[in-house]
Amino acid sequence: MAGLGTALGDRLIASRPPRKPLLWPVLAGAALLVYALLVWWPGSSDPAEPALEGQTRPLLSQAAASVQIAVGGASPDARENPSSARARQQRALFAVPATNVSACGYAGATLPALSAELVRAHSQRGVLFGALATTSMSDMLINYVAHLGPLVGRCAAVVGFMDGGSAELTLRLRVASFGSYTTGEPLPAGGGQAGRWRHARALFRAAAGAGLDLVLSDVDVVWLRDPWPYMQQVFALQGGMDALISTDTTSDWTRPLPAHPRLPSLPAELLLERADVCGRSLNVGILALRGASAGARALVDAAAEAVSLIKQGAIDQGAINRRWKGEKTARAWRETRGLACDMLDGAAHVGVLPASQFLSLLGYSVRKLHLLRDVEPFAVHATFLRTQLPVGKLLRLREEGLFLDPPAHYEEGRFLAYTPAIPLALLQQPPIARGAVPTAHMALVNAQVAQFRDALAVARVLRRALVLPRMHCSCELGFGPGHVTERCDADSAISLPYDCPADHWLEPKLWLALGWAHRERGFLENPRVPDEVQRSRAHARKCRPGQPAGCCLTGATPLSEAQLRASLGGCEARVLELGEASGLLRGFADARAGDRFDDDVRSALSSWCCTTDPAYKAKGGLVTYSL
């Protein structure tokens, strides 16, 4: 998280008890700041220079404002540390809500119908943030609300329930000052994409009728910054643009990475992608629509029409892309210039949001495009990962610190952590023929998997939750046979070796089905983990002479089950860290239990994709990791 900067780190909320600030350090610090600005700020000793004087005044105003907020008259929320305030708001989402909770002019658990009054009551700054969901998406929905709510403020967003909703979710959203409504019809079986886009069209028309623009996103989008000021600037710069949309492209397939111009009015932000990117897949998971635009209306109508014709359970994105783009060839798209993409034969003009700031999980957690471009992300969409199943998305979002679990996830339990020991020789991946098996990479991951198995066994014996380790991969995962290049980078600007996500070496569904206590990779770096857990640590080293057992090892390793429990079972530290996982436990007392354990671990291992080697043809080119 350090690479994202303090501003974004502050937004990944720490669920820690709010602390009341002391006034005298604030006053003293502000006074010192003002003094420094007056005395030591470059050029401030010469007030005759208007340019430097102009630079100093805003800083002085900010310092004075901080004193004013700290001293008098401000609301408790204004005095509260921003992280603590946001954490308090997020914790409230998991509390049992009162049945009479009210917000934004609506009260109770009854879901209203969609109306102009509803969208007006839940919009700010001339824009409505909206999403469509079902009760089965409750985990992702709460995460969406928890991240977006503090960014856009109270009464600024609505969620439409396509299956009637639930009283509990309605009340939870009301606690967060989110509006909710029912679409008034049951969700069709098999995914209901056609129904979803009918409801999206209805939401757009309601927003447009109320004189509002609409930012429509999937609930598996994690908002990290308020995007509306940026979108407003883009719309103003590109006159006549009807909509902004995200993209599945990662834009990092050439070396060195091509330059990406900045937005003139907001130089910290990137301009839109070039229009030729429209020839690739446009991701409808983030879509900003101008309410007063005939082109935006045409786009939504065409999307609803296109999706109404697809098979039940099919994905909507391909059908929408084909309908919007028409018969335009890939070559014609490559020759397109400018930033506006003509859709629907020129009836609508669309801009593609920068892939380095409106990211997929591939772009965020593997390719790390935001770091390559030195920008802060606005949003991360849980797409473009090994599995699109909800369990896979949850696992990846958790390990990136982008998923909000109930407070007990961070505050309760005892944990075991370790760092894999990796011989330096295994970190080198020699060039391979395209489509070959990367044997060095396989050896690297298999060596770490063996240590993972040993650490997991120790955690099971000590009844601790294992914190998944940071695993290193020296060959990127591909999306089909022959996709990975000779450099093992899958045509990307990735730096090898890289920290590979858990779903690159574990099958999320099978791993979670085992039900073994664990925490995600990066858990102990998550600011939501409270101080009392972070500070309660012990390192499992060999006991010194006369040192009582508890958090140290007695006797020579490897230890039996009983010896391991005698040495470390009484350790009261919340986090027990192993210096070396391998060779610590001799084995389970019950040999058959040990065999079952190994079989379970093997069943949860994933594979590398993909080789064209005929020996792996029966498995679709997948090469499975092994113990």
C-alpha positions in Angstrom: 0.0 0.0 0.0 3.0 2.3 0.4 3.3 2.5 -3.3 -0.1 4.0 -3.6 0.6 7.1 -1.6 -0.7 8.3 1.7 -3.9 9.6 0.2 -5.0 6.3 -1.1 -3.7 4.5 1.9 -5.9 6.7 4.0 -8.9 5.6 2.0 -8.3 1.9 2.6 -9.9 2.3 6.0 -8.5 1.2 9.3 -11.2 -0.3 11.5 -9.8 1.0 14.7 -11.6 2.7 17.5 -11.8 6.5 16.9 -9.4 8.5 19.0 -10.2 12.1 20.1 -7.4 14.4 19.0 -5.6 16.5 21.6 -5.9 20.2 20.8 -2.6 21.5 22.0 -0.5 19.4 19.5 -2.7 20.6 16.7 -2.5 24.2 17.7 1.3 24.0 18.2 1.8 22.2 14.9 -0.3 24.7 13.0 1.6 27.6 14.6 4.9 26.1 13.6 3.6 25.5 10.1 2.5 29.1 9.7 5.9 30.3 11.1 7.8 28.1 8.8 5.8 29.3 5.8 6.5 32.9 6.7 10.1 32.6 7.6 11.6 29.6 5.7 9.4 29.1 2.6 11.5 29.8 -0.5 11.2 33.4 -1.5 8.8 34.3 1.4 11.4 36.7 2.9 10.8 38.9 -0.2 7.1 39.9 -0.2 7.7 42.0 -3.3 7.7 38.8 -5.5 4.0 38.3 -6.3 4.5 34.8 -7.8 5.9 33.4 -4.5 3.4 35.4 -2.4 0.6 33.8 -4.4 2.0 30.3 -3.7 2.2 31.0 0.0 -1.3 32.3 0.6 -3.3 29.1 -0.1 -1.0 27.2 2.3 -1.5 29.8 5.0 -5.2 29.5 4.5 -5.1 25.7 4.9 -3.1 26.0 8.1 -5.5 28.6 9.5 -8.4 26.4 8.5 -7.0 23.4 10.4 -6.7 25.5 13.5 -10.3 26.7 13.2 -11.6 23.1 12.7 -9.6 21.8 15.7 -10.6 24.6 18.1 -14.2 25.7 17.7 -17.6 25.2 16.5 -17.0 22.2 14.2 -19.1 19.0 14.2 -17.7 15.9 15.9 -17.3 14.3 12.4 -15.2 17.3 11.2 -12.8 16.9 14.3 -12.6 13.2 13.9 -9.6 11.6 12.1 -10.8 10.8 8.6 -9.8 7.2 8.7 -11.5 6.7 12.1 -14.7 8.4 10.8 -14.8 6.3 7.7 -14.1 3.2 9.8 -17.0 4.0 12.1 -19.3 4.5 9.1 -18.2 1.1 7.7 -18.6 -0.8 10.9 -22.1 0.5 11.1 -22.9 -1.5 8.0 -22.4 -4.7 10.0 -24.4 -3.7 13.1 -28.0 -4.9 13.4 -29.9 -1.9 11.9 -32.9 -0.3 13.6 -36.2 -1.0 11.9 -37.1 2.7 11.8 -33.8 4.0 10.4 -34.4 6.9 8.0 -32.2 8.8 5.6 -32.6 11.1 2.6 -36.4 11.4 3.2 -37.1 7.7 3.2 -37.5 5.4 6.3 -38.0 1.8 7.2 -37.5 -1.4 5.3 -40.1 -1.0 2.6 -38.6 -0.7 -0.8 -40.2 2.1 -2.9 -40.5 1.9 -6.7 -38.1 3.8 -8.9 -39.2 7.4 -9.4 -37.9 10.9 -10.2 -38.4 11.8 -6.6 -36.2 8.9 -5.4 -33.3 9.8 -7.7 -33.5 13.5 -6.8 -33.4 12.6 -3.1 -30.2 10.5 -3.7 -28.2 12.7 -6.0 -25.6 15.4 -5.4 -23.7 17.7 -7.8 -26.0 16.9 -10.7 -25.1 13.2 -10.8 -26.6 10.0 -9.6 -24.4 7.0 -8.8 -26.4 3.8 -9.4 -26.1 0.0 -9.4 -28.3 -3.0 -9.8 -28.1 -6.0 -7.6 -29.8 -9.1 -6.1 -29.8 -10.3 -2.5 -27.3 -13.1 -3.6 -24.8 -10.3 -4.2 -25.0 -9.0 -0.6 -21.2 -9.4 0.2 -20.2 -7.5 -2.9 -23.0 -5.0 -2.4 -21.9 -4.1 1.1 -18.3 -3.7 -0.1 -19.5 -1.4 -2.9 -21.5 0.7 -0.5 -18.7 0.8 2.1 -16.2 2.2 -0.4 -18.3 4.5 -2.5 -20.4 6.0 0.3 -17.6 8.0 2.1 -16.3 9.2 -1.3 -19.5 10.8 -2.7 -21.2 11.7 0.5 -24.7 11.2 1.9 -27.7 10.8 -0.3 -25.7 10.4 -3.5 -26.4 6.9 -4.7 -29.1 4.3 -5.3 -29.2 0.5 -5.7 -32.0 -1.2 -7.6 -32.9 -4.7 -6.4 -33.9 -7.0 -9.3 -35.3 -9.8 -7.0 -37.4 -7.8 -4.5 -34.5 -7.2 -2.1 -34.6 -7.9 1.6 -35.5 -5.9 4.6 -32.1 -6.3 6.2 -30.2 -5.0 3.1 -32.6 -2.1 2.7 -32.0 -1.0 6.2 -28.2 -1.4 6.0 -28.2 0.7 2.8 -30.3 3.3 4.6 -27.8 3.4 7.4 -25.2 4.3 4.8 -27.5 7.0 3.3 -27.9 5.0 0.1 -31.2 4.8 -1.6 -32.7 1.5 -2.7 -35.7 0.5 -4.7 -37.4 -2.5 -6.2 -37.6 -3.1 -10.0 -41.0 -4.6 -9.5 -40.5 -7.8 -11.3 -38.7 -11.1 -10.6 -35.3 -11.6 -12.0 -35.3 -14.1 -14.9 -33.6 -17.4 -14.3 -30.1 -18.1 -15.6 -28.5 -14.7 -14.8 -31.1 -12.3 -16.1 -28.9 -10.1 -18.2 -31.9 -9.0 -20.3 -33.7 -7.9 -17.2 -30.7 -6.1 -15.9 -30.4 -3.9 -18.9 -34.1 -3.2 -19.0 -33.7 -2.0 -15.4 -30.5 0.0 -16.3 -32.5 1.7 -19.1 -35.3 2.6 -16.6 -32.7 4.0 -14.1 -31.1 6.1 -16.8 -34.4 7.5 -18.0 -35.4 8.3 -14.4 -32.1 10.1 -13.8 -32.3 12.0 -17.2 -35.9 13.0 -16.4 -34.7 14.5 -13.1 -32.0 16.4 -15.0 -29.2 14.2 -13.8 -26.2 12.4 -15.3 -25.7 8.8 -14.3 -22.6 6.8 -13.2 -23.7 3.2 -13.5 -21.4 0.5 -12.2 -21.4 -3.2 -11.2 -21.4 -3.9 -7.5 -18.0 -5.7 -7.8 -16.4 -2.4 -8.6 -14.4 -1.0 -5.7 -14.4 2.8 -5.8 -11.2 4.3 -4.3 -11.6 7.9 -5.3 -14.6 10.1 -6.2 -14.5 9.9 -10.0 -17.0 12.7 -10.8 -14.7 15.7 -10.7 -12.5 13.9 -13.2 -15.4 12.9 -15.4 -16.8 16.4 -15.4 -13.4 17.7 -16.6 -13.3 15.1 -19.4 -16.8 15.9 -20.5 -15.9 19.6 -20.6 -12.7 19.0 -22.5 -14.3 16.7 -25.0 -17.4 18.6 -26.1 -20.1 16.4 -27.5 -19.1 13.2 -25.8 -22.2 11.2 -24.6 -20.6 8.6 -22.4 -17.4 7.3 -20.7 -16.7 3.6 -20.4 -14.0 1.3 -18.9 -12.0 -1.1 -21.0 -10.6 -4.6 -20.7 -7.4 -3.7 -22.4 -4.3 -3.3 -20.2 -2.5 -1.1 -22.7 0.9 -2.5 -21.7 1.7 -4.8 -24.5 4.6 -2.8 -25.9 8.0 -2.0 -24.4 8.8 0.6 -23.3 5.4 1.5 -22.1 4.0 4.2 -24.5 3.5 7.7 -23.1 0.0 8.5 -21.9 -0.9 12.3 -21.9 -2.3 13.9 -18.7 -5.5 15.8 -18.4 -4.6 19.5 -18.8 -7.0 20.7 -16.1 -6.0 17.9 -13.7 -2.3 17.1 -14.4 -2.2 14.4 -11.8 -4.8 12.4 -13.9 -4.5 10.7 -17.2 -6.4 11.6 -20.4 -8.8 9.1 -22.0 -7.4 6.2 -23.9 -6.9 6.8 -27.6 -10.0 6.0 -29.7 -8.3 3.0 -31.4 -8.7 1.2 -28.1 -12.5 1.1 -28.8 -11.7 -1.7 -31.2 -10.9 -3.9 -28.2 -13.4 -5.0 -25.5 -15.3 -2.2 -23.8 -16.3 -3.1 -20.3 -19.8 -2.1 -19.4 -19.1 -2.5 -15.7 -18.3 1.3 -15.4 -20.4 3.6 -17.5 -20.9 7.3 -17.2 -23.9 8.7 -19.2 -24.9 12.3 -19.9 -28.6 12.6 -18.9 -29.4 15.3 -21.5 -27.7 13.5 -24.3 -29.6 11.8 -27.1 -26.5 9.7 -27.8 -26.4 8.3 -24.3 -30.1 7.4 -24.6 -29.4 5.6 -27.9 -26.5 3.7 -26.2 -28.7 2.4 -23.4 -31.6 1.6 -25.7 -29.3 -0.4 -28.0 -27.7 -2.2 -25.1 -31.1 -3.3 -23.7 -32.2 -4.4 -27.2 -29.0 -6.4 -27.9 -29.0 -8.2 -24.6 -32.7 -9.1 -25.0 -31.7 -11.3 -27.9 -28.9 -13.4 -26.2 -29.4 -16.8 -24.7 -30.3 -17.1 -21.1 -27.2 -17.0 -18.9 -25.0 -15.6 -21.6 -22.7 -12.7 -20.9 -24.0 -9.3 -21.9 -20.8 -7.5 -22.8 -20.0 -9.2 -26.1 -23.5 -8.6 -27.4 -23.4 -4.9 -26.4 -20.0 -4.3 -28.0 -21.1 -5.8 -31.2 -24.3 -3.8 -31.3 -22.6 -0.5 -30.5 -19.7 -1.0 -32.9 -21.6 -2.4 -35.9 -19.6 -3.7 -38.8 -16.5 -1.6 -38.3 -13.4 -3.7 -38.8 -10.4 -4.1 -36.4 -8.2 -2.4 -39.0 -10.6 0.6 -39.1 -10.5 0.9 -35.3 -6.7 0.8 -35.4 -6.7 3.7 -37.8 -9.1 5.8 -35.7 -7.6 9.0 -34.3 -8.5 11.3 -31.4 -10.2 10.4 -28.1 -13.9 10.0 -29.1 -15.2 6.7 -30.5 -18.1 6.9 -32.9 -20.7 4.2 -31.9 -24.1 3.3 -33.5 -22.9 4.6 -36.9 -22.1 8.0 -35.4 -25.2 8.4 -33.3 -23.2 8.3 -30.1 -19.7 9.4 -29.1 -17.9 7.4 -26.3 -14.6 8.0 -24.5 -12.6 5.1 -23.0 -11.5 5.7 -19.4 -7.8 5.3 -18.7 -7.0 1.6 -18.0 -4.4 2.6 -15.5 -6.9 4.4 -13.2 -10.1 2.4 -13.9 -8.5 -1.0 -13.5 -9.4 -4.6 -13.8 -7.9 -6.9 -11.1 -5.3 -8.0 -13.7 -4.3 -4.5 -14.3 -4.2 -3.7 -10.5 -2.8 -6.7 -8.7 -0.6 -8.3 -11.5 0.3 -5.8 -14.1 0.2 -2.9 -11.6 -0.5 -0.3 -14.3 -1.2 2.5 -11.8 2.4 2.1 -10.5 3.8 2.0 -14.0 2.0 5.2 -14.8 2.6 6.8 -11.4 -1.1 7.6 -10.8 -3.7 6.9 -8.2 -6.6 4.6 -9.2 -10.2 5.7 -9.2 -11.7 2.2 -9.2 -10.8 -1.5 -9.4 -13.3 -3.8 -11.1 -13.2 -7.5 -10.0 -12.8 -8.9 -13.6 -10.0 -10.4 -15.7 -8.8 -12.9 -13.1 -8.3 -16.7 -13.1 -11.9 -17.4 -12.1 -15.0 -15.2 -12.4 -16.8 -17.0 -9.6 -17.6 -14.9 -6.6 -15.3 -16.9 -4.4 -12.4 -16.1 -6.6 -13.2 -12.4 -6.7 -13.6 -12.3 -2.9 -10.2 -14.0 -2.4 -8.4 -11.6 -4.7 -10.1 -8.5 -3.4 -9.3 -9.5 0.2 -5.6 -10.0 -0.4 -5.4 -6.6 -2.1 -7.1 -4.9 0.9 -10.1 -4.0 -1.3 -12.8 -6.0 0.5 -14.5 -5.1 3.8 -15.2 -8.0 6.0 -17.1 -7.9 9.3 -15.0 -6.5 12.2 -14.5 -10.0 13.6 -12.4 -11.0 10.6 -9.7 -8.5 11.7 -10.2 -8.5 15.4 -10.8 -12.1 16.5 -8.6 -15.2 16.3 -5.0 -16.3 16.6 -2.8 -16.3 13.6 0.3 -18.1 12.2 2.5 -16.3 9.6 5.6 -17.3 7.7 7.7 -16.2 4.8 8.7 -18.8 2.2 12.4 -19.4 2.0 13.4 -19.3 -1.7 16.8 -20.2 -3.2 17.9 -17.4 -5.4 18.6 -19.8 -8.3 14.9 -20.6 -8.5 14.0 -17.0 -9.1 15.6 -17.0 -12.5 13.4 -18.0 -15.5 15.4 -18.7 -18.6 13.7 -17.8 -21.9 11.4 -20.5 -23.2 9.9 -21.3 -26.6 6.4 -19.9 -26.9 4.0 -22.6 -25.7 6.7 -24.5 -23.8 6.4 -25.5 -20.1 8.3 -23.0 -17.9 10.2 -25.7 -15.9 12.0 -23.2 -13.7 8.8 -21.4 -12.8 7.1 -24.7 -12.0 10.0 -25.7 -9.7 9.8 -22.3 -8.0 6.1 -22.6 -7.2 6.3 -26.2 -6.2 9.1 -25.4 -3.7 6.9 -22.8 -2.1 3.8 -25.1 -2.2 5.8 -27.6 -0.1 6.5 -25.0 2.5 2.9 -23.9 2.4 1.8 -27.5 3.2 4.2 -27.6 6.2 3.1 -24.2 7.6 -0.5 -25.2 7.1 0.0 -28.4 9.0 1.6 -26.4 11.9 -1.3 -24.0 11.9 -3.8 -27.0 12.1 -2.0 -28.5 15.0 -1.8 -25.2 16.9 -5.3 -24.3 16.0 -4.3 -21.0 14.4 -5.5 -19.4 11.2 -2.7 -19.4 8.6 -2.0 -16.1 6.9 -1.4 -17.0 3.3 2.1 -16.1 2.2 3.3 -13.9 -0.6 4.2 -16.4 -3.3 6.7 -15.6 -6.1 6.1 -16.5 -9.7 8.7 -16.2 -12.5 6.3 -16.8 -15.4 3.0 -15.0 -15.8 -0.2 -16.9 -16.1 -1.6 -16.9 -19.6 -5.2 -17.1 -20.9 -4.7 -19.9 -23.4 -2.1 -22.2 -25.0 0.7 -20.3 -26.5 -0.3 -17.0 -24.9 2.8 -16.7 -22.8 5.8 -15.3 -24.6 9.4 -16.4 -24.7 10.1 -13.8 -21.9 7.3 -15.4 -19.8 5.4 -12.1 -19.6 2.3 -12.8 -21.6 2.9 -9.8 -23.8 2.9 -7.3 -20.9 5.2 -4.9 -19.1 5.2 -7.0 -15.9 8.5 -7.3 -14.0 9.5 -10.8 -13.2 9.5 -12.5 -10.7 6.3 -11.1 -9.3 4.0 -11.6 -6.3 1.4 -13.9 -7.7 -2.1 -13.8 -6.3 -3.4 -16.8 -4.4 -5.7 -17.8 -7.2 -2.7 -18.3 -9.4 -1.6 -21.3 -7.3 -4.8 -22.2 -5.4 -8.3 -23.1 -6.7 -10.4 -20.6 -4.7 -13.6 -22.7 -4.7 -11.8 -25.9 -3.6 -9.6 -24.1 -1.1 -12.4 -22.4 0.6 -14.5 -25.6 0.6 -11.9 -27.2 2.9 -13.1 -24.8 5.6 -9.6 -24.4 7.1 -9.0 -21.3 9.2 -6.9 -18.8 7.3 -6.5 -15.2 6.4 -5.7 -13.7 3.1 -2.2 -12.7 1.8 -1.5 -9.2 3.1 -3.8 -9.6 6.1 -1.2 -8.3 8.6 -0.5 -5.2 6.3 -4.2 -4.3 6.3 -4.8 -1.1 8.3 -8.1 -2.6 9.4 -6.3 -5.0 11.6 -6.3 -3.4 15.1 -3.2 -2.3 17.0 -3.8 -4.9 19.7 -3.4 -7.7 17.1 -0.5 -6.1 15.3 1.5 -5.5 18.5 0.9 -9.0 20.0 3.6 -10.9 18.1 6.0 -13.7 18.9 8.7 -15.3 16.8 9.0 -19.1 17.2 12.7 -19.5 17.8 14.6 -22.1 19.8 14.2 -21.5 23.6 17.1 -19.9 25.4 18.5 -21.8 28.4 16.0 -21.5 31.2 13.3 -19.9 29.0 9.9 -21.5 29.7 8.0 -23.0 26.8 5.1 -21.1 25.3 6.3 -19.1 22.3 9.6 -20.9 21.7 10.7 -24.3 20.5 11.9 -26.9 23.1 14.0 -29.7 21.7 15.4 -30.5 18.3 13.3 -30.2 15.2 11.4 -31.9 13.6 8.9 -32.2 16.5 6.0 -34.5 16.9 2.5 -33.2 17.2 2.6 -33.5 21.0 6.0 -31.8 21.2 4.8 -29.0 18.9 1.7 -28.3 21.1 3.9 -28.5 24.2 6.3 -25.9 22.8 4.0 -23.5 21.1 0.4 -24.4 22.0 0.4 -22.1 25.1 1.7 -19.1 23.2 -0.7 -16.2 23.9 0.6 -13.9 21.2 -2.1 -13.2 18.6 0.4 -13.5 15.8 3.0 -16.3 15.9 5.7 -16.0 13.2 7.7 -18.9 12.0 11.3 -18.5 11.0 11.2 -21.6 8.9 8.1 -23.6 8.1 9.8 -26.7 6.6 11.1 -29.4 8.9 9.3 -28.1 12.0 6.7 -30.8 12.3 7.7 -34.5 11.9 4.1 -35.5 10.9 0.7 -36.1 12.2 0.2 -38.7 15.0 -2.4 -40.4 12.9 -0.7 -41.4 9.6 -4.0 -41.7 7.8 -5.0 -38.2 8.9 -1.7 -37.0 7.4 -2.4 -38.7 4.1 -5.9 -37.2 4.0 -4.4 -33.8 4.8 -1.9 -34.1 1.9 -4.6 -35.2 -0.5 -6.8 -32.2 0.5 -3.9 -29.8 -0.1 -3.2 -31.3 -3.5 -6.9 -31.1 -4.4 -6.8 -27.3 -3.8 -3.7 -26.6 -5.9 -4.2 -24.7 -9.1 -2.2 -24.9 -12.3 -0.2 -22.8 -14.8 -1.8 -21.9 -18.1 -0.9 -22.9 -20.7 1.4 -25.0 -22.8 1.1 -26.4 -26.3 3.1 -29.4 -25.3 1.1 -32.5 -26.5 1.7 -34.2 -23.1 -0.8 -31.7 -21.6 -3.3 -31.6 -24.4 -5.9 -33.7 -22.4 -5.9 -31.0 -19.7 -6.2 -28.1 -22.1 -2.6 -27.2 -21.7 -2.8 -26.7 -17.9 0.2 -27.8 -15.9 -0.8 -28.6 -12.3 1.4 -27.6 -9.4 2.4 -30.4 -7.0 3.7 -31.2 -3.6 
